[in-house]
Amino acid sequence: MLYLWIAPHLLLTVVSVLMIRKKIYKDFPIFLVYTVYEFIQCIVLVTLDQKKSISDQQYFYVDLVGTAISIALRFGIIHEIFQNVFRNYSALTGLGRLLMRWATAVLALVAVVAAAYASSNGVDHLISTMYVTRLAINIVQCGLLLLLFMFSRYFGISWRNYVFGIALGLGVYAAVDLVNSTVQSQFNATLGSGALTFLNILLMGTYHVCVLVWIAYMLAPEPVMIKLKTVPANDLEGWNHELERLLQQ
């Protein structure tokens, strides 16, 4: 259990070093910040977990704030992914920004509703709110990344590109976290310690695999991302020109 908690965060330092050596951080600065932040957050949480003077409630609040920052950074990474995919198409970049704004607005609304309708008080109230909010966040993140995977061929993205690798790791983790937050938001009161332990191990193990995926992509040589030519079935240039014309009206 402790290994699955610490090991992937230690391996994130390898991701950070490879990003700096290969200058990938220039295209994904938020992803670099995310890898460093997750490593530091793990050190803080492990240290607090070992201190007997820190109560469970104090630990919970620190973890809650850390999780909120981590989620915000993951949204920033998704924004970077869309920016890199659409960088040759200015109008489509604007569409990507619009999708992110709507996603943020929806999540803010869900968070307010979850906080208002959570039936318990104090820490239990925050836990209920956190599970529902995480559920909504993971749905939006999975939706955005699924959209990217579905249209990756149209965007000229090879499965060997860094963009695809970063998105793949985030997508797999978001999908498993979606299942985790769904189960805990619906059955948290009835789940036994064994079930909760299994869910935590599943989530930590998935994150470990995702970090290894990122390392593999950072180590592998990346092919140049192809800018597609005009093809009737997937004419991105045409979409771009039409969106630019509509935005100017």
N, C-alpha and C positions, 0 to 999 in steps of 0.2 A: 504493500500500500504506500509506504513512504517512498519507495523507489519510483513508483508511477507518478508520484507527486513531484519529486525533485528532478529526476532524470530528464524529462522533456524540456524543462526550463534551463537546465545546464546545457543541453544540446542547442537551445536557442542562441547561445553565445557563438556556436559554430556557424549558424545561419547569419548572424550579425557580421562576423569576420568575413565570411564568403561574400556577402553583399558589398562590403567595403572594398575588398580586394578586386572584385569584378565590376565595381562601380555601378551595381544595380540600384544602390540607394538613391541615385540621381533620378530614376524613374519612380521609385517607391520609397520616398523618405518616411512616410507614415508607417510603412511596414517595418522599416528599420527601428523607428521609435517604439513600435509595438513589441518587437523582439527584446529590446533592451528593457522596456518597462515590465514585461512579463517576468523576466529574470529577476529584476529588483523586487517586484511584488512577491515573488515566491520566497526570496530570502527574508523579507519582512514577515510574511505569514508563518514561515517555519520557525523563525525566532520567537514570535509572539506565542506560537503553539507550545513552545518548550518552557515558557515563563509561567510559573505557578501564580505570579502576582496578577496576571492578565485573566480577567473573568471571561466566561463564554460570551456574554453580551458585548463586552468591549471588542473581542475578537470578531464577532459577527458584524459589528458596525464597520470595522476596518476592512473586512472582506467585502462588505456591501459596497463601500465607496470604491474599492479596487476593482470590483467586477463592473461597476458602472463606467469607470474610465476605460477598462478593457473593451467593453462593448462599443463605446464611442470610437475607440481606435479602429476596431474591426469595420465599422461603417466607413471610416476614413480610408481604409485599405480598399474596400469595395469601390469607393469613389475613384481611387487611384487606378484600379483595374479598368473601370469604364473609360477613364481619361486616356489610358494607354491604348485601349482598343479603338477608340473613336478619334485619336489625335489627328488623323488625316482627313477627318470629316467634321468641320466646325459646327454645322447645324445639328448633327447627331450628338456632338458633345453637349450642346445645349439641352437636348432631349434627355441625356443621361443625368444632367444636373437637376432637371425638372423632376425626374423619377426619384432622385435622392431627397429632394425637398418634400415631395408628397409622402414618401416613406417616413421621413422624420416627423412630419405633421401627424400622420396616422398613429405613430408610436407614442407621441406626446399625449394624444387623446386617449389611447388605450391605457397609458400609465395613470392618467387622472381618473378614468372610470374604474380601474382596478383598485386604486387607493380608496375611492369613495365607497365601493361595494364590498370590500373585504370585511368580513363579519367580525373578525377578532380585533383585539387591541394590543398595543405595545409591540413587542418583538414579533409575536405571532401575526399581527396585522402587517408588519413589514415583510415577513416571510411570504405571506399570501400574496401581497402586492408584487413582490419580487418574482415569484413563480409565474404569475399571469403576465407581467411585463416581459420577462425573458421569453415566454411562449410567443408573444407578439413579435418581439425582436427577431427571434429565430425564424419565424414564418416569413418575415420580410427579407431577411438575409438569404434564406434558402430560395425564395422566389427570384430575387435579383440575380443570384449566382446560377440558378437553373436557367434563367433567361439567357445568360451569357453562354452557358454550355450548349444550349439548344441552337444558338446562332453562331457558334464559334467558327464553323466552316464558312459561313457567309462573311465573317469578319477577317478571314484569312489567317486564323490563329492555329498554328500547329500544336499538337498535344505536347511537344517538346519545348514550347516557349515558357519562359519564366512566368509570364502572365497566367498561362493555363495552370502551371504548377501551384502558384500562390492561390489562385481561385479554387483549385481542386482541394487543397488542404483546408481552406476556410469552409468550403461547401460541405465536406465530409463531417467536419467538427460541428458545424451549425445544424446539420441533419440529425446527428446523434444527440446533440444538446436539445434539439426540438423534441425528440422522443422523451428525453429525460425530464424536461420542464413540463411536458404534457402530463406525464404520469404523476409527477410530484404535485402539480397544481390540482389534479383531480383526486388523487388518492393519498395525499401526504399524511392525513390523520390515521389512515388504516394500514399504512405500510409498516412492516416490521423492520428491525435493525438489519436483518439479513438482506432484505430487498433493497434498502437504502445503500448498504455497502456494495451490493452488486451494481447498482446504478452508478455509484461514484467510481467504481473500478472500471466500468465500461466507458465512462466519459473520459477518465484520465488515460486509459489505454488507447482510446481513439485519438486523443490529443498527442500522445507519444508517437503514434503512427503518422499523424499529419506533419509533425516536426521532422520526422525522418524523410517524408515525401519532399518537404521544402529543401532539406539538405541535398537530397538526390538531384533535384532540379538545379540547385545552385552549383553543384559539382559538374553536371553534364554540360557539354557545349550547346549553346542555343542557336537554332537556325534563325535566319533573318525573317521577320514577320512580313508576309507577302501582302502587298496592296493589290486587291483584286481589280481586274479590268472590267469593262462594261459587259455584263452578261445579263440577259433578260430575267433569269430566275433569281438572281441575287445582286441587282444593280445598286450597290451602295452609293456610287457617285450620283445616280439619279435620285435616290432618297435624299441625299445631302442637298442637292440643288433645289429640290422641291420644298424641303423644309426651310431652306434659306429664303426662298421666295415667299412662303407663307408667313415667316417671321417678320419679313419686311413690310407686309401689308398692314 
